[in-house]
Amino acid sequence: MAESMKKEQPCIRCAECVNRCPVGINPVFIMNTMKSMPVDKAKVKALDPLKCTDCGICTQVCPSGIDVATIVKRSKVIAKLP
């Protein structure tokens, strides 16, 4: 089965996305914050997603097939809000 066709599984908290992030952010914390409703804008900003360079490594290394990069990208929109 192609990588892009892999069914997303729940996060297993392996920290691969954290360990491989070239800018040192915590993609899994950002993802979890973005999934909580309502989204806590202050918490998103504190996690500093604007440092993300959109390299996509977090998604590539995720053994659960989670598109972490897209979630982090969405968090950057939240982080820019006043």
PDB file with SEQRES, HELIX, SHEET and CRYST1 records, atoms N, CA, C and O in Angstrom:
SEQRES   1 A   82  MET ALA GLU SER MET LYS LYS GLU GLN PRO CYS ILE ARG          
SEQRES   2 A   82  CYS ALA GLU CYS VAL ASN ARG CYS PRO VAL GLY ILE ASN          
SEQRES   3 A   82  PRO VAL PHE ILE MET ASN THR MET LYS SER MET PRO VAL          
SEQRES   4 A   82  ASP LYS ALA LYS VAL LYS ALA LEU ASP PRO LEU LYS CYS          
SEQRES   5 A   82  THR ASP CYS GLY ILE CYS THR GLN VAL CYS PRO SER GLY          
SEQRES   6 A   82  ILE ASP VAL ALA THR ILE VAL LYS ARG SER LYS VAL ILE          
SEQRES   7 A   82  ALA LYS LEU PRO                                              
HELIX    1 AA1 GLU A    3  MET A    5  5                                   3    
HELIX    2 AA2 GLU A   16  ARG A   20  1                                   5    
HELIX    3 AA3 PRO A   27  LYS A   35  1                                   9    
HELIX    4 AA4 LYS A   41  ALA A   46  1                                   6    
HELIX    5 AA5 PRO A   49  LYS A   51  5                                   3    
HELIX    6 AA6 ILE A   57  VAL A   61  1                                   5    
HELIX    7 AA7 VAL A   68  ALA A   79  1                                  12    
CRYST1    1.000    1.000    1.000  90.00  90.00  90.00 P 1           1          
ATOM      1  N   MET A   1       0.853  -1.187   0.000  1.00  0.00           N  
ATOM      2  CA  MET A   1       0.000   0.000   0.000  1.00  0.00           C  
ATOM      3  C   MET A   1       0.892   1.242   0.000  1.00  0.00           C  
ATOM      4  O   MET A   1       1.865   1.302   0.752  1.00  0.00           O  
ATOM      5  N   ALA A   2       0.576   2.212  -0.818  1.00  0.00           N  
ATOM      6  CA  ALA A   2       1.362   3.434  -0.919  1.00  0.00           C  
ATOM      7  C   ALA A   2       1.284   4.213   0.385  1.00  0.00           C  
ATOM      8  O   ALA A   2       0.267   4.170   1.077  1.00  0.00           O  
ATOM      9  N   GLU A   3       2.375   4.938   0.729  1.00  0.00           N  
ATOM     10  CA  GLU A   3       2.431   5.733   1.951  1.00  0.00           C  
ATOM     11  C   GLU A   3       1.255   6.686   2.053  1.00  0.00           C  
ATOM     12  O   GLU A   3       0.656   6.809   3.121  1.00  0.00           O  
ATOM     13  N   SER A   4       0.910   7.365   0.965  1.00  0.00           N  
ATOM     14  CA  SER A   4      -0.167   8.342   0.991  1.00  0.00           C  
ATOM     15  C   SER A   4      -1.538   7.696   1.176  1.00  0.00           C  
ATOM     16  O   SER A   4      -2.509   8.376   1.510  1.00  0.00           O  
ATOM     17  N   MET A   5      -1.617   6.382   0.958  1.00  0.00           N  
ATOM     18  CA  MET A   5      -2.880   5.675   1.083  1.00  0.00           C  
ATOM     19  C   MET A   5      -3.032   5.036   2.472  1.00  0.00           C  
ATOM     20  O   MET A   5      -4.079   4.467   2.781  1.00  0.00           O  
ATOM     21  N   LYS A   6      -1.984   5.130   3.310  1.00  0.00           N  
ATOM     22  CA  LYS A   6      -2.004   4.506   4.619  1.00  0.00           C  
ATOM     23  C   LYS A   6      -3.102   5.127   5.483  1.00  0.00           C  
ATOM     24  O   LYS A   6      -3.228   6.349   5.559  1.00  0.00           O  
ATOM     25  N   LYS A   7      -3.897   4.269   6.133  1.00  0.00           N  
ATOM     26  CA  LYS A   7      -4.985   4.735   6.980  1.00  0.00           C  
ATOM     27  C   LYS A   7      -4.407   5.318   8.261  1.00  0.00           C  
ATOM     28  O   LYS A   7      -3.554   4.707   8.906  1.00  0.00           O  
ATOM     29  N   GLU A   8      -4.877   6.499   8.618  1.00  0.00           N  
ATOM     30  CA  GLU A   8      -4.405   7.160   9.829  1.00  0.00           C  
ATOM     31  C   GLU A   8      -4.840   6.385  11.071  1.00  0.00           C  
ATOM     32  O   GLU A   8      -5.992   5.972  11.197  1.00  0.00           O  
ATOM     33  N   GLN A   9      -3.905   6.204  11.965  1.00  0.00           N  
ATOM     34  CA  GLN A   9      -4.128   5.526  13.242  1.00  0.00           C  
ATOM     35  C   GLN A   9      -3.975   6.551  14.369  1.00  0.00           C  
ATOM     36  O   GLN A   9      -3.452   7.640  14.135  1.00  0.00           O  
ATOM     37  N   PRO A  10      -4.418   6.227  15.579  1.00  0.00           N  
ATOM     38  CA  PRO A  10      -4.210   7.148  16.703  1.00  0.00           C  
ATOM     39  C   PRO A  10      -2.720   7.343  16.989  1.00  0.00           C  
ATOM     40  O   PRO A  10      -1.910   6.442  16.769  1.00  0.00           O  
ATOM     41  N   CYS A  11      -2.379   8.513  17.475  1.00  0.00           N  
ATOM     42  CA  CYS A  11      -1.003   8.828  17.850  1.00  0.00           C  
ATOM     43  C   CYS A  11      -0.546   7.867  18.950  1.00  0.00           C  
ATOM     44  O   CYS A  11      -1.260   7.649  19.928  1.00  0.00           O  
ATOM     45  N   ILE A  12       0.650   7.297  18.781  1.00  0.00           N  
ATOM     46  CA  ILE A  12       1.189   6.366  19.778  1.00  0.00           C  
ATOM     47  C   ILE A  12       2.217   7.055  20.679  1.00  0.00           C  
ATOM     48  O   ILE A  12       2.877   6.400  21.486  1.00  0.00           O  
ATOM     49  N   ARG A  13       2.348   8.353  20.541  1.00  0.00           N  
ATOM     50  CA  ARG A  13       3.251   9.163  21.370  1.00  0.00           C  
ATOM     51  C   ARG A  13       4.694   8.651  21.316  1.00  0.00           C  
ATOM     52  O   ARG A  13       5.365   8.535  22.341  1.00  0.00           O  
ATOM     53  N   CYS A  14       5.144   8.354  20.127  1.00  0.00           N  
ATOM     54  CA  CYS A  14       6.498   7.841  19.933  1.00  0.00           C  
ATOM     55  C   CYS A  14       7.536   8.967  19.922  1.00  0.00           C  
ATOM     56  O   CYS A  14       8.725   8.720  20.126  1.00  0.00           O  
ATOM     57  N   ALA A  15       7.084  10.197  19.685  1.00  0.00           N  
ATOM     58  CA  ALA A  15       7.935  11.392  19.656  1.00  0.00           C  
ATOM     59  C   ALA A  15       8.854  11.473  18.442  1.00  0.00           C  
ATOM     60  O   ALA A  15       9.789  12.274  18.434  1.00  0.00           O  
ATOM     61  N   GLU A  16       8.607  10.666  17.424  1.00  0.00           N  
ATOM     62  CA  GLU A  16       9.433  10.753  16.221  1.00  0.00           C  
ATOM     63  C   GLU A  16       9.345  12.144  15.595  1.00  0.00           C  
ATOM     64  O   GLU A  16      10.350  12.687  15.136  1.00  0.00           O  
ATOM     65  N   CYS A  17       8.143  12.720  15.576  1.00  0.00           N  
ATOM     66  CA  CYS A  17       7.984  14.057  14.987  1.00  0.00           C  
ATOM     67  C   CYS A  17       8.765  15.095  15.782  1.00  0.00           C  
ATOM     68  O   CYS A  17       9.329  16.024  15.203  1.00  0.00           O  
ATOM     69  N   VAL A  18       8.802  14.948  17.092  1.00  0.00           N  
ATOM     70  CA  VAL A  18       9.537  15.879  17.956  1.00  0.00           C  
ATOM     71  C   VAL A  18      11.037  15.710  17.747  1.00  0.00           C  
ATOM     72  O   VAL A  18      11.769  16.687  17.588  1.00  0.00           O  
ATOM     73  N   ASN A  19      11.482  14.464  17.749  1.00  0.00           N  
ATOM     74  CA  ASN A  19      12.914  14.177  17.612  1.00  0.00           C  
ATOM     75  C   ASN A  19      13.481  14.607  16.267  1.00  0.00           C  
ATOM     76  O   ASN A  19      14.657  14.961  16.178  1.00  0.00           O  
ATOM     77  N   ARG A  20      12.670  14.582  15.229  1.00  0.00           N  
ATOM     78  CA  ARG A  20      13.162  14.875  13.882  1.00  0.00           C  
ATOM     79  C   ARG A  20      12.904  16.308  13.425  1.00  0.00           C  
ATOM     80  O   ARG A  20      13.376  16.703  12.359  1.00  0.00           O  
ATOM     81  N   CYS A  21      12.164  17.095  14.212  1.00  0.00           N  
ATOM     82  CA  CYS A  21      11.846  18.461  13.796  1.00  0.00           C  
ATOM     83  C   CYS A  21      13.115  19.305  13.727  1.00  0.00           C  
ATOM     84  O   CYS A  21      13.801  19.469  14.737  1.00  0.00           O  
ATOM     85  N   PRO A  22      13.438  19.846  12.547  1.00  0.00           N  
ATOM     86  CA  PRO A  22      14.686  20.607  12.407  1.00  0.00           C  
ATOM     87  C   PRO A  22      14.666  21.969  13.106  1.00  0.00           C  
ATOM     88  O   PRO A  22      15.726  22.560  13.310  1.00  0.00           O  
ATOM     89  N   VAL A  23      13.497  22.476  13.473  1.00  0.00           N  
ATOM     90  CA  VAL A  23      13.436  23.778  14.151  1.00  0.00           C  
ATOM     91  C   VAL A  23      13.121  23.644  15.633  1.00  0.00           C  
ATOM     92  O   VAL A  23      13.007  24.652  16.331  1.00  0.00           O  
ATOM     93  N   GLY A  24      12.979  22.421  16.126  1.00  0.00           N  
ATOM     94  CA  GLY A  24      12.824  22.176  17.543  1.00  0.00           C  
ATOM     95  C   GLY A  24      11.461  22.467  18.154  1.00  0.00           C  
ATOM     96  O   GLY A  24      11.350  22.674  19.363  1.00  0.00           O  
ATOM     97  N   ILE A  25      10.417  22.483  17.317  1.00  0.00           N  
ATOM     98  CA  ILE A  25       9.082  22.642  17.892  1.00  0.00           C  
ATOM     99  C   ILE A  25       8.544  21.269  18.278  1.00  0.00           C  
ATOM    100  O   ILE A  25       9.168  20.247  17.989  1.00  0.00           O  
ATOM    101  N   ASN A  26       7.391  21.249  18.929  1.00  0.00           N  
ATOM    102  CA  ASN A  26       6.802  19.992  19.374  1.00  0.00           C  
ATOM    103  C   ASN A  26       5.507  19.748  18.591  1.00  0.00           C  
ATOM    104  O   ASN A  26       4.425  20.108  19.055  1.00  0.00           O  
ATOM    105  N   PRO A  27       5.615  19.143  17.415  1.00  0.00           N  
ATOM    106  CA  PRO A  27       4.433  18.960  16.568  1.00  0.00           C  
ATOM    107  C   PRO A  27       3.286  18.211  17.234  1.00  0.00           C  
ATOM    108  O   PRO A  27       2.123  18.521  16.975  1.00  0.00           O  
ATOM    109  N   VAL A  28       3.585  17.232  18.087  1.00  0.00           N  
ATOM    110  CA  VAL A  28       2.509  16.459  18.707  1.00  0.00           C  
ATOM    111  C   VAL A  28       1.741  17.303  19.728  1.00  0.00           C  
ATOM    112  O   VAL A  28       0.526  17.152  19.847  1.00  0.00           O  
ATOM    113  N   PHE A  29       2.418  18.184  20.464  1.00  0.00           N  
ATOM    114  CA  PHE A  29       1.713  19.077  21.383  1.00  0.00           C  
ATOM    115  C   PHE A  29       0.836  20.047  20.602  1.00  0.00           C  
ATOM    116  O   PHE A  29      -0.293  20.334  20.999  1.00  0.00           O  
ATOM    117  N   ILE A  30       1.363  20.550  19.491  1.00  0.00           N  
ATOM    118  CA  ILE A  30       0.583  21.456  18.644  1.00  0.00           C  
ATOM    119  C   ILE A  30      -0.656  20.727  18.130  1.00  0.00           C  
ATOM    120  O   ILE A  30      -1.761  21.268  18.166  1.00  0.00           O  
ATOM    121  N   MET A  31      -0.469  19.505  17.656  1.00  0.00           N  
ATOM    122  CA  MET A  31      -1.584  18.718  17.135  1.00  0.00           C  
ATOM    123  C   MET A  31      -2.650  18.500  18.211  1.00  0.00           C  
ATOM    124  O   MET A  31      -3.839  18.690  17.955  1.00  0.00           O  
ATOM    125  N   ASN A  32      -2.230  18.106  19.401  1.00  0.00           N  
ATOM    126  CA  ASN A  32      -3.182  17.864  20.478  1.00  0.00           C  
ATOM    127  C   ASN A  32      -3.913  19.137  20.885  1.00  0.00           C  
ATOM    128  O   ASN A  32      -5.104  19.094  21.193  1.00  0.00           O  
ATOM    129  N   THR A  33      -3.225  20.251  20.889  1.00  0.00           N  
ATOM    130  CA  THR A  33      -3.850  21.530  21.220  1.00  0.00           C  
ATOM    131  C   THR A  33      -4.869  21.918  20.158  1.00  0.00           C  
ATOM    132  O   THR A  33      -5.937  22.441  20.478  1.00  0.00           O  
ATOM    133  N   MET A  34      -4.545  21.666  18.910  1.00  0.00           N  
ATOM    134  CA  MET A  34      -5.457  22.003  17.816  1.00  0.00           C  
ATOM    135  C   MET A  34      -6.703  21.109  17.824  1.00  0.00           C  
ATOM    136  O   MET A  34      -7.756  21.519  17.335  1.00  0.00           O  
ATOM    137  N   LYS A  35      -6.594  19.907  18.368  1.00  0.00           N  
ATOM    138  CA  LYS A  35      -7.729  18.988  18.383  1.00  0.00           C  
ATOM    139  C   LYS A  35      -8.691  19.267  19.528  1.00  0.00           C  
ATOM    140  O   LYS A  35      -9.832  18.806  19.500  1.00  0.00           O  
ATOM    141  N   SER A  36      -8.246  20.016  20.535  1.00  0.00           N  
ATOM    142  CA  SER A  36      -9.143  20.331  21.653  1.00  0.00           C  
ATOM    143  C   SER A  36     -10.054  21.492  21.257  1.00  0.00           C  
ATOM    144  O   SER A  36      -9.616  22.465  20.644  1.00  0.00           O  
ATOM    145  N   MET A  37     -11.320  21.367  21.620  1.00  0.00           N  
ATOM    146  CA  MET A  37     -12.294  22.403  21.263  1.00  0.00           C  
ATOM    147  C   MET A  37     -12.862  23.040  22.516  1.00  0.00           C  
ATOM    148  O   MET A  37     -13.217  22.325  23.454  1.00  0.00           O  
ATOM    149  N   PRO A  38     -12.958  24.344  22.561  1.00  0.00           N  
ATOM    150  CA  PRO A  38     -12.457  25.277  21.552  1.00  0.00           C  
ATOM    151  C   PRO A  38     -10.932  25.353  21.616  1.00  0.00           C  
ATOM    152  O   PRO A  38     -10.329  25.097  22.658  1.00  0.00           O  
ATOM    153  N   VAL A  39     -10.325  25.705  20.497  1.00  0.00           N  
ATOM    154  CA  VAL A  39      -8.868  25.804  20.425  1.00  0.00           C  
ATOM    155  C   VAL A  39      -8.409  26.971  21.304  1.00  0.00           C  
ATOM    156  O   VAL A  39      -8.922  28.085  21.202  1.00  0.00           O  
ATOM    157  N   ASP A  40      -7.441  26.689  22.159  1.00  0.00           N  
ATOM    158  CA  ASP A  40      -6.869  27.702  23.052  1.00  0.00           C  
ATOM    159  C   ASP A  40      -5.782  28.463  22.291  1.00  0.00           C  
ATOM    160  O   ASP A  40      -4.657  27.985  22.150  1.00  0.00           O  
ATOM    161  N   LYS A  41      -6.139  29.664  21.799  1.00  0.00           N  
ATOM    162  CA  LYS A  41      -5.211  30.446  20.976  1.00  0.00           C  
ATOM    163  C   LYS A  41      -3.913  30.752  21.710  1.00  0.00           C  
ATOM    164  O   LYS A  41      -2.834  30.683  21.121  1.00  0.00           O  
ATOM    165  N   ALA A  42      -4.012  31.091  22.995  1.00  0.00           N  
ATOM    166  CA  ALA A  42      -2.813  31.414  23.766  1.00  0.00           C  
ATOM    167  C   ALA A  42      -1.874  30.216  23.860  1.00  0.00           C  
ATOM    168  O   ALA A  42      -0.656  30.366  23.764  1.00  0.00           O  
ATOM    169  N   LYS A  43      -2.439  29.036  24.046  1.00  0.00           N  
ATOM    170  CA  LYS A  43      -1.621  27.829  24.135  1.00  0.00           C  
ATOM    171  C   LYS A  43      -0.963  27.523  22.791  1.00  0.00           C  
ATOM    172  O   LYS A  43       0.203  27.130  22.739  1.00  0.00           O  
ATOM    173  N   VAL A  44      -1.713  27.704  21.707  1.00  0.00           N  
ATOM    174  CA  VAL A  44      -1.142  27.488  20.368  1.00  0.00           C  
ATOM    175  C   VAL A  44       0.034  28.434  20.158  1.00  0.00           C  
ATOM    176  O   VAL A  44       1.102  28.013  19.714  1.00  0.00           O  
ATOM    177  N   LYS A  45      -0.159  29.702  20.472  1.00  0.00           N  
ATOM    178  CA  LYS A  45       0.919  30.688  20.297  1.00  0.00           C  
ATOM    179  C   LYS A  45       2.143  30.325  21.133  1.00  0.00           C  
ATOM    180  O   LYS A  45       3.277  30.467  20.674  1.00  0.00           O  
ATOM    181  N   ALA A  46       1.913  29.854  22.367  1.00  0.00           N  
ATOM    182  CA  ALA A  46       3.017  29.489  23.255  1.00  0.00           C  
ATOM    183  C   ALA A  46       3.844  28.322  22.704  1.00  0.00           C  
ATOM    184  O   ALA A  46       5.027  28.199  23.021  1.00  0.00           O  
ATOM    185  N   LEU A  47       3.233  27.474  21.890  1.00  0.00           N  
ATOM    186  CA  LEU A  47       3.942  26.339  21.289  1.00  0.00           C  
ATOM    187  C   LEU A  47       4.764  26.750  20.067  1.00  0.00           C  
ATOM    188  O   LEU A  47       5.479  25.926  19.497  1.00  0.00           O  
ATOM    189  N   ASP A  48       4.667  28.004  19.666  1.00  0.00           N  
ATOM    190  CA  ASP A  48       5.486  28.619  18.614  1.00  0.00           C  
ATOM    191  C   ASP A  48       5.454  27.921  17.249  1.00  0.00           C  
ATOM    192  O   ASP A  48       6.507  27.636  16.680  1.00  0.00           O  
ATOM    193  N   PRO A  49       4.261  27.644  16.723  1.00  0.00           N  
ATOM    194  CA  PRO A  49       4.192  26.975  15.421  1.00  0.00           C  
ATOM    195  C   PRO A  49       4.723  27.826  14.267  1.00  0.00           C  
ATOM    196  O   PRO A  49       5.003  27.298  13.190  1.00  0.00           O  
ATOM    197  N   LEU A  50       4.864  29.130  14.478  1.00  0.00           N  
ATOM    198  CA  LEU A  50       5.364  29.983  13.401  1.00  0.00           C  
ATOM    199  C   LEU A  50       6.823  29.685  13.060  1.00  0.00           C  
ATOM    200  O   LEU A  50       7.310  30.114  12.015  1.00  0.00           O  
ATOM    201  N   LYS A  51       7.525  28.955  13.927  1.00  0.00           N  
ATOM    202  CA  LYS A  51       8.895  28.540  13.626  1.00  0.00           C  
ATOM    203  C   LYS A  51       8.923  27.445  12.561  1.00  0.00           C  
ATOM    204  O   LYS A  51       9.958  27.204  11.940  1.00  0.00           O  
ATOM    205  N   CYS A  52       7.782  26.784  12.353  1.00  0.00           N  
ATOM    206  CA  CYS A  52       7.703  25.688  11.389  1.00  0.00           C  
ATOM    207  C   CYS A  52       8.058  26.172   9.988  1.00  0.00           C  
ATOM    208  O   CYS A  52       7.600  27.226   9.549  1.00  0.00           O  
ATOM    209  N   THR A  53       8.880  25.390   9.294  1.00  0.00           N  
ATOM    210  CA  THR A  53       9.294  25.735   7.933  1.00  0.00           C  
ATOM    211  C   THR A  53       8.532  24.946   6.874  1.00  0.00           C  
ATOM    212  O   THR A  53       8.865  25.015   5.691  1.00  0.00           O  
ATOM    213  N   ASP A  54       7.509  24.194   7.293  1.00  0.00           N  
ATOM    214  CA  ASP A  54       6.695  23.388   6.382  1.00  0.00           C  
ATOM    215  C   ASP A  54       7.500  22.329   5.628  1.00  0.00           C  
ATOM    216  O   ASP A  54       7.213  22.033   4.468  1.00  0.00           O  
ATOM    217  N   CYS A  55       8.505  21.763   6.292  1.00  0.00           N  
ATOM    218  CA  CYS A  55       9.335  20.745   5.633  1.00  0.00           C  
ATOM    219  C   CYS A  55       8.607  19.408   5.485  1.00  0.00           C  
ATOM    220  O   CYS A  55       8.913  18.629   4.583  1.00  0.00           O  
ATOM    221  N   GLY A  56       7.633  19.140   6.381  1.00  0.00           N  
ATOM    222  CA  GLY A  56       6.847  17.918   6.281  1.00  0.00           C  
ATOM    223  C   GLY A  56       7.482  16.681   6.881  1.00  0.00           C  
ATOM    224  O   GLY A  56       6.921  15.592   6.765  1.00  0.00           O  
ATOM    225  N   ILE A  57       8.634  16.814   7.517  1.00  0.00           N  
ATOM    226  CA  ILE A  57       9.302  15.651   8.098  1.00  0.00           C  
ATOM    227  C   ILE A  57       8.418  14.983   9.152  1.00  0.00           C  
ATOM    228  O   ILE A  57       8.404  13.757   9.266  1.00  0.00           O  
ATOM    229  N   CYS A  58       7.680  15.788   9.922  1.00  0.00           N  
ATOM    230  CA  CYS A  58       6.831  15.228  10.978  1.00  0.00           C  
ATOM    231  C   CYS A  58       5.823  14.235  10.405  1.00  0.00           C  
ATOM    232  O   CYS A  58       5.574  13.186  10.999  1.00  0.00           O  
ATOM    233  N   THR A  59       5.255  14.559   9.273  1.00  0.00           N  
ATOM    234  CA  THR A  59       4.299  13.654   8.628  1.00  0.00           C  
ATOM    235  C   THR A  59       5.019  12.439   8.049  1.00  0.00           C  
ATOM    236  O   THR A  59       4.518  11.318   8.139  1.00  0.00           O  
ATOM    237  N   GLN A  60       6.176  12.656   7.465  1.00  0.00           N  
ATOM    238  CA  GLN A  60       6.924  11.556   6.848  1.00  0.00           C  
ATOM    239  C   GLN A  60       7.347  10.498   7.859  1.00  0.00           C  
ATOM    240  O   GLN A  60       7.352   9.311   7.535  1.00  0.00           O  
ATOM    241  N   VAL A  61       7.701  10.901   9.067  1.00  0.00           N  
ATOM    242  CA  VAL A  61       8.213   9.949  10.053  1.00  0.00           C  
ATOM    243  C   VAL A  61       7.128   9.372  10.961  1.00  0.00           C  
ATOM    244  O   VAL A  61       7.415   8.493  11.773  1.00  0.00           O  
ATOM    245  N   CYS A  62       5.907   9.842  10.841  1.00  0.00           N  
ATOM    246  CA  CYS A  62       4.837   9.399  11.730  1.00  0.00           C  
ATOM    247  C   CYS A  62       4.428   7.956  11.423  1.00  0.00           C  
ATOM    248  O   CYS A  62       3.899   7.688  10.344  1.00  0.00           O  
ATOM    249  N   PRO A  63       4.664   7.017  12.360  1.00  0.00           N  
ATOM    250  CA  PRO A  63       4.290   5.634  12.105  1.00  0.00           C  
ATOM    251  C   PRO A  63       2.777   5.411  12.132  1.00  0.00           C  
ATOM    252  O   PRO A  63       2.292   4.366  11.698  1.00  0.00           O  
ATOM    253  N   SER A  64       2.045   6.384  12.636  1.00  0.00           N  
ATOM    254  CA  SER A  64       0.588   6.273  12.681  1.00  0.00           C  
ATOM    255  C   SER A  64      -0.077   6.856  11.438  1.00  0.00           C  
ATOM    256  O   SER A  64      -1.301   6.809  11.308  1.00  0.00           O  
ATOM    257  N   GLY A  65       0.721   7.406  10.527  1.00  0.00           N  
ATOM    258  CA  GLY A  65       0.180   7.940   9.286  1.00  0.00           C  
ATOM    259  C   GLY A  65      -0.597   9.233   9.462  1.00  0.00           C  
ATOM    260  O   GLY A  65      -1.452   9.556   8.638  1.00  0.00           O  
ATOM    261  N   ILE A  66      -0.311   9.983  10.530  1.00  0.00           N  
ATOM    262  CA  ILE A  66      -1.020  11.239  10.788  1.00  0.00           C  
ATOM    263  C   ILE A  66      -0.380  12.352   9.970  1.00  0.00           C  
ATOM    264  O   ILE A  66       0.844  12.471   9.923  1.00  0.00           O  
ATOM    265  N   ASP A  67      -1.201  13.157   9.336  1.00  0.00           N  
ATOM    266  CA  ASP A  67      -0.709  14.300   8.565  1.00  0.00           C  
ATOM    267  C   ASP A  67      -0.446  15.461   9.527  1.00  0.00           C  
ATOM    268  O   ASP A  67      -1.164  16.461   9.538  1.00  0.00           O  
ATOM    269  N   VAL A  68       0.593  15.296  10.324  1.00  0.00           N  
ATOM    270  CA  VAL A  68       0.941  16.279  11.356  1.00  0.00           C  
ATOM    271  C   VAL A  68       1.250  17.635  10.727  1.00  0.00           C  
ATOM    272  O   VAL A  68       0.876  18.669  11.280  1.00  0.00           O  
ATOM    273  N   ALA A  69       1.920  17.642   9.590  1.00  0.00           N  
ATOM    274  CA  ALA A  69       2.323  18.892   8.954  1.00  0.00           C  
ATOM    275  C   ALA A  69       1.128  19.779   8.620  1.00  0.00           C  
ATOM    276  O   ALA A  69       1.202  20.997   8.782  1.00  0.00           O  
ATOM    277  N   THR A  70       0.047  19.198   8.164  1.00  0.00           N  
ATOM    278  CA  THR A  70      -1.143  19.981   7.840  1.00  0.00           C  
ATOM    279  C   THR A  70      -1.750  20.589   9.101  1.00  0.00           C  
ATOM    280  O   THR A  70      -2.212  21.729   9.082  1.00  0.00           O  
ATOM    281  N   ILE A  71      -1.748  19.837  10.184  1.00  0.00           N  
ATOM    282  CA  ILE A  71      -2.286  20.345  11.440  1.00  0.00           C  
ATOM    283  C   ILE A  71      -1.420  21.496  11.952  1.00  0.00           C  
ATOM    284  O   ILE A  71      -1.946  22.503  12.426  1.00  0.00           O  
ATOM    285  N   VAL A  72      -0.106  21.352  11.860  1.00  0.00           N  
ATOM    286  CA  VAL A  72       0.792  22.425  12.284  1.00  0.00           C  
ATOM    287  C   VAL A  72       0.587  23.657  11.393  1.00  0.00           C  
ATOM    288  O   VAL A  72       0.605  24.790  11.875  1.00  0.00           O  
ATOM    289  N   LYS A  73       0.397  23.426  10.113  1.00  0.00           N  
ATOM    290  CA  LYS A  73       0.153  24.539   9.188  1.00  0.00           C  
ATOM    291  C   LYS A  73      -1.113  25.307   9.590  1.00  0.00           C  
ATOM    292  O   LYS A  73      -1.132  26.537   9.558  1.00  0.00           O  
ATOM    293  N   ARG A  74      -2.158  24.582   9.963  1.00  0.00           N  
ATOM    294  CA  ARG A  74      -3.394  25.235  10.422  1.00  0.00           C  
ATOM    295  C   ARG A  74      -3.152  26.022  11.709  1.00  0.00           C  
ATOM    296  O   ARG A  74      -3.733  27.088  11.911  1.00  0.00           O  
ATOM    297  N   SER A  75      -2.291  25.490  12.574  1.00  0.00           N  
ATOM    298  CA  SER A  75      -2.017  26.170  13.833  1.00  0.00           C  
ATOM    299  C   SER A  75      -1.301  27.501  13.610  1.00  0.00           C  
ATOM    300  O   SER A  75      -1.417  28.420  14.420  1.00  0.00           O  
ATOM    301  N   LYS A  76      -0.564  27.595  12.510  1.00  0.00           N  
ATOM    302  CA  LYS A  76       0.117  28.855  12.201  1.00  0.00           C  
ATOM    303  C   LYS A  76      -0.896  29.965  11.931  1.00  0.00           C  
ATOM    304  O   LYS A  76      -0.637  31.128  12.240  1.00  0.00           O  
ATOM    305  N   VAL A  77      -2.041  29.617  11.360  1.00  0.00           N  
ATOM    306  CA  VAL A  77      -3.100  30.598  11.128  1.00  0.00           C  
ATOM    307  C   VAL A  77      -3.631  31.097  12.471  1.00  0.00           C  
ATOM    308  O   VAL A  77      -3.830  32.298  12.657  1.00  0.00           O  
ATOM    309  N   ILE A  78      -3.858  30.178  13.402  1.00  0.00           N  
ATOM    310  CA  ILE A  78      -4.343  30.527  14.739  1.00  0.00           C  
ATOM    311  C   ILE A  78      -3.317  31.413  15.460  1.00  0.00           C  
ATOM    312  O   ILE A  78      -3.677  32.398  16.104  1.00  0.00           O  
ATOM    313  N   ALA A  79      -2.034  31.046  15.338  1.00  0.00           N  
ATOM    314  CA  ALA A  79      -0.987  31.784  16.028  1.00  0.00           C  
ATOM    315  C   ALA A  79      -0.843  33.224  15.551  1.00  0.00           C  
ATOM    316  O   ALA A  79      -0.329  34.076  16.276  1.00  0.00           O  
ATOM    317  N   LYS A  80      -1.299  33.493  14.332  1.00  0.00           N  
ATOM    318  CA  LYS A  80      -1.206  34.861  13.783  1.00  0.00           C  
ATOM    319  C   LYS A  80      -2.389  35.735  14.204  1.00  0.00           C  
ATOM    320  O   LYS A  80      -2.363  36.949  14.002  1.00  0.00           O  
ATOM    321  N   LEU A  81      -3.423  35.126  14.789  1.00  0.00           N  
ATOM    322  CA  LEU A  81      -4.603  35.916  15.199  1.00  0.00           C  
ATOM    323  C   LEU A  81      -4.237  36.804  16.377  1.00  0.00           C  
ATOM    324  O   LEU A  81      -3.387  36.452  17.195  1.00  0.00           O  
ATOM    325  N   PRO A  82      -4.896  37.973  16.456  1.00  0.00           N  
ATOM    326  CA  PRO A  82      -4.615  38.882  17.582  1.00  0.00           C  
ATOM    327  C   PRO A  82      -5.112  38.331  18.908  1.00  0.00           C  
ATOM    328  O   PRO A  82      -4.951  38.977  19.944  1.00  0.00           O  
TER     329      PRO A  82                                                      
END                                                                             
